[in-house]
Amino acid sequence: MASSSNPEIARVFFPSYPMFQLYKDGRAERLRQIVTVPPSDDPKTGVRSKDSPVPPLSSARIFLPKTSDPTAKLPLLIYIHGGAFCIESPFSPTYHNYLTSLVAKANVIAVSVQYRKAPEHNLPAAYDDAWDAINWIASHIERNGAEPWLNENADFDKVFLAGDSAGANIAHNMIMKSAGDDQIRLKFSGLLLMNPFFMNDEPDELISFIFPSSKGPNDPRLNPACIAGKELAAGLVCKRILICVAEKDFLRERGVSYYETVKKSGWNGVIEMVEIEGEVHVFYLFKPDCEKAAELMDRVSSFLNL
């Protein structure tokens, strides 16, 4: 928390990367401009994108790769963006460009999920919106849902959940939640966690503010290490997990801890971890043209096509 010469400001999250500030009267002010780009037909890759409402409160951007067979059924990637539960969007240039590139490389159809952000909408709102999106996607299994691209092109026998940072946390929780819901009919092939955010045994200032109803480091939604091994193993209803960490990422150890926790849980799937040397948190989003970003893209693409 940073002090300020302005007596009306009570707190800034976070001085090193300002997202929002709080005033003593309870007001919150965002400090980062929201930048979005429209859906498009990408001339370089041939990937098409469109936006769709996701009832009751959310929306999504859908990406369809160029294909010679318009009736081909493609693996379905459900992607949940990062941003500390507070910033970013499927419609930002960062995530629009990343999903366009990933869809072209892996030849998958992707649904990039929007969710309500803190501090206007504190957690668990993001979890609720992501769950609504998963149920909306599942409504297309009989090929009569609201979105034609999902009806016509999604292979519902090959569904992957993925996310980066806070979005990876949400993706993990959606897998766990689906295990306890007999009504959800999506069968997940894999879980992809990119530089995931999980808590350890230390308090987190931001989480304490944006998730006041949580148990902090002892909340299993935030710290999977709190979950009993059998319960964790039963909740991971997918066949494979890939965790991507970066050597210089401040969250590296938490991703490694998740990997080790799952391995010890008795889960009978295949879990792998890849570490990118010399790189920082979600570097591939900000340096997409670098060699290591390309190598990571290849690894992720292979995971989605095994």
ABEGO torsion letter per residue (X at the ends): XBBBABAABABBOBAABBABBBBAAGBBBBABBBBBBBBBBBAAAGBBBBBBBBOAABBBBBBBBBBABAABBBBBBBBBBBGGGABEBAABAAAAAAAAAAAAAAGBBBBBBBBBBOAABBOAAAAAAAAAAAAAAAAAAAGABABAAAAAABBAABBBBBBBEAAAAAAAAAAAAAAABAABABBBABBBBBGBBBBBABBBAAAAAABAABAEAABAAABAAABBAAAAAAABBBABBBBBBBAABAAAAAAAAAAAAAAAAGBABBBBBBBBBGBBBGAAAABAABAAAAAAAAAAAAAAAX
